[in-house]
Amino acid sequence: MKLNPSFVGSALSSLLAIDLWASKRLGVCAGEGSAWGSARPLMKVIEVSGHGIPWVLGTFYGLWHTDSSAAREVLLNLLFALLLDLVMVSVVKGLVKRPRPTHNKMDMFVTISVDKYSFPSGHATRAALVCRFVLRHLVLAVPLRVLVVLWALIVSISRVMLGRHNMTDVLFGLLLGYALYGVVEHCWLSPATAPALFALWSR
Ligand SMILES: CC(C)=CCC/C(C)=C/COP(=O)(O)O
């Protein structure tokens, strides 16, 4: 069956219009004067918890301080995952160039030039990627596993509530992060596959 291109075009523009309209309505913490403006400081703390800088610095810190070769392997792969995520999100943002919602206040903690664009949400990709990574490689009790999933969901939802993103930016970000984890698993770095890298980090 062949779809009429003009039908596909109008279906897509209707979908995008619904996305913009619903995202604006859900942006309840977009400013201090918004419906849930008093929750904005909390949303901004959640934003920092999913930011690239604490994750990259925290992973470096762990690498410097660990004596365990198993932990070193996991942390090196986490670092690879975080850097791959930053590169992929920057490339897609730079290609798509979708502007952030008009109701967004650009008061984010440390951004780079492509962060003026909104598609996909870098926080959502990181949340999905880190969530899959942690659930697969850390031995955690069930309540902690639930907390990790909740954290990823809250970080993602907060992007729309803060007015930083439209819903489609976040949904695509979650899918991209989920898929990127597959790449990390496929290219898993180990002393056998990347001896030079492990020699660099061993003591
Ligand atoms: C400067 C570094 C290391 C990371 C930038 C992290 C960042 C600001 C991502 C943007 O996230 P959203 O696309 O969800 O707004």
PDBQT file of the ligand as one rigid body, heavy atoms in Angstrom, charges set to zero:
ROOT
HETATM    1  C1  LIG A 301      28.807  20.299  28.709  1.00  0.00    +0.000 C 
HETATM    2  C2  LIG A 301      28.506  18.864  28.855  1.00  0.00    +0.000 C 
HETATM    3  C3  LIG A 301      29.595  17.911  29.236  1.00  0.00    +0.000 C 
HETATM    4  C4  LIG A 301      27.288  18.362  28.678  1.00  0.00    +0.000 C 
HETATM    5  C5  LIG A 301      26.131  19.146  28.241  1.00  0.00    +0.000 C 
HETATM    6  C6  LIG A 301      24.950  18.553  28.918  1.00  0.00    +0.000 C 
HETATM    7  C7  LIG A 301      23.707  19.273  28.483  1.00  0.00    +0.000 C 
HETATM    8  C8  LIG A 301      23.539  20.685  28.838  1.00  0.00    +0.000 C 
HETATM    9  C9  LIG A 301      22.816  18.601  27.762  1.00  0.00    +0.000 C 
HETATM   10  C10 LIG A 301      21.556  19.204  27.249  1.00  0.00    +0.000 C 
HETATM   11  O1  LIG A 301      20.507  18.427  27.715  1.00  0.00    +0.000 OA
HETATM   12  P1  LIG A 301      19.083  18.633  27.135  1.00  0.00    +0.000 P 
HETATM   13  O2  LIG A 301      19.176  18.410  25.645  1.00  0.00    +0.000 OA
HETATM   14  O3  LIG A 301      18.237  17.593  27.796  1.00  0.00    +0.000 OA
HETATM   15  O4  LIG A 301      18.628  20.024  27.473  1.00  0.00    +0.000 OA
ENDROOT
TORSDOF 0
